[in-house]
Amino acid sequence: MSTAGNLVFGSTTEGQILALAANTGKPLWRFQAGGPARGNPMSYALDGKQHIAVAMGNALYILGLP
């Protein structure tokens, strides 16, 4: 999933959630969620702040963006 803020988010079957710079592909951060990806990341806004939601293993991870 890509955002207007020049970010690309993805998840892997090895349990990684990752963010990349859209223009360079450079990894910005990774998070080991401990379970395989169950779907694609999604984005939503709440109170003017962007969030990313990813289903990993038996959990739903919600990540807030600055």
Residue pairs with C-beta under 8 A, 6 or more apart in sequence:
1 8
1 9
1 10
1 40
1 41
1 42
1 43
1 52
2 8
2 9
2 22
3 9
3 22
3 43
3 50
5 50
5 65
6 21
6 22
6 23
7 19
7 20
7 21
7 22
7 28
7 65
8 19
8 20
8 21
8 22
8 25
9 17
9 18
9 19
9 20
9 41
9 43
9 52
9 54
10 17
10 18
10 20
10 41
11 17
11 18
11 33
11 37
11 40
11 41
11 54
11 56
12 18
12 36
12 37
13 36
13 37
14 36
15 32
15 33
15 34
15 35
15 36
15 37
15 56
15 57
16 30
16 31
16 32
16 33
17 30
17 31
17 33
17 41
17 54
17 56
17 61
17 63
18 27
18 29
18 30
18 31
19 27
19 28
19 29
19 30
20 26
20 27
20 28
21 28
31 61
31 63
33 54
33 56
33 57
33 59
33 61
34 56
34 57
35 56
35 57
35 58
35 59
36 56
36 57
37 54
37 55
37 56
38 55
38 56
38 57
39 54
39 55
41 52
41 53
41 54
42 52
42 53
42 54
43 50
43 51
43 52
43 53
44 50
44 51
44 53
45 51
49 64
49 65
50 64
50 65
51 62
51 63
51 64
51 65
52 62
52 63
52 65
53 60
53 61
53 62
53 63
54 60
54 61
54 63
55 61
